Amino acid sequence: MTSALPQKFNRSVSLIAWGLNEEILLEEFLDRAFALLSVCVDDFEIVFVDDGSTDRTPEILKAYAAKEPRLRVITNEVNLNIGQSSRRAITAATKEVVFWQTVDWAYDIRNLRIFLELMNHFNVVQGVRPLPIRLLSYIPVLRSIYRVRTRSDNFRKAIVSLGNYYILRILFGAPFHDFQNVTFYPTKLLQSVVLSGDSSFINPECLLRTYERGTTYLEVPIPFIPRTAGEAKGTKLSSIRKSIRDILRAWLSWGWCQRGKNRQESSRRIFRVWQPFNLDEKVIELTAPLFKEFR
């Protein structure tokens, strides 16, 4: 933890999550989340949506909530998928800042205290999977090769993830360096936008919809952590089809008319840790410990 930080974040925080049949990982996830949040902030909650689980997930959640009142459980009677589950969690969040983490802890948020503090300087703090700072990583085609190496559990999933990324960049024009990562929002801002995706498109939709509001973003390095247990569901063929359907519906409904504006305004509203010449002195001081992620 950097000396630029006060001991605890001065605003309240909601961590939201959802899962389907995650009995193997659930208790470890909750232990880890409560331990990390307790170090970083005094006033927090965890909102967990059980998306129609048929294993021991409901029992684990009930027992945990009985001993930890800061865990709030929402139950889908049937499986509604990630989009509707995340929308329910967003609506239910009651604290000032909201972010999400996956049950398999797919994103390395050990620098959570820094990310939260940066919310006092930018509207939204967006995680990106960091690339090593090398000359070759700045060449567009080779940059994609670097992205594949650090993007997902295996090569096939990494290709799916990278393909999804470029589709979103091309169709919507907003030059974020990652659309599927941990993002920190003001809760009221996120609750004020219209979200309709039923699939994993929900995370990019949150970014793109808040981007329409003239929001400022800081991209910070949050590495991907490969899953070691349980079943990943996001790259199943059925999930990919649903995501593509949601992307096309959104583009035809509102995305196409925002594309040109998104590209024109990016330099004034998307800031990046690895471009410190655009950051003020206080932010540079806060983000200095993050540069080790680019090695």
Salt bridges, closest charged atoms under 4 A:
GLU22 OE2 - ARG227 NH2 3.38
GLU22 OE2 - LYS233 NZ 3.34
ASP42 OD1 - LYS8 NZ 2.86
ASP43 OD1 - LYS95 NZ 2.80
GLU45 OE1 - ARG72 NH1 3.03
GLU59 OE1 - ARG56 NE 3.87
GLU68 OE2 - ARG70 NE 3.01
ASP104 OD2 - ARG227 NE 3.09
ASP108 OD2 - ARG110 NH1 1.89
GLU117 OE1 - ARG113 NH2 2.81
ASP153 OD2 - LYS157 NZ 3.41
ASP178 OD1 - ARG129 NH2 2.72
ASP178 OD1 - ARG151 NH2 3.49
ASP198 OD1 - ARG87 NH1 3.51
ASP198 OD2 - ARG245 NH2 3.93
GLU212 OE1 - ARG209 NH1 3.14
GLU219 OE1 - HIS177 ND1 3.87
GLU219 OE1 - ARG272 NE 2.76
GLU231 OE2 - LYS236 NZ 2.87
ASP246 OD1 - ARG245 NH2 3.25
GLU265 OE1 - ARG269 NH2 2.75
GLU293 OE2 - ARG110 NH2 2.47
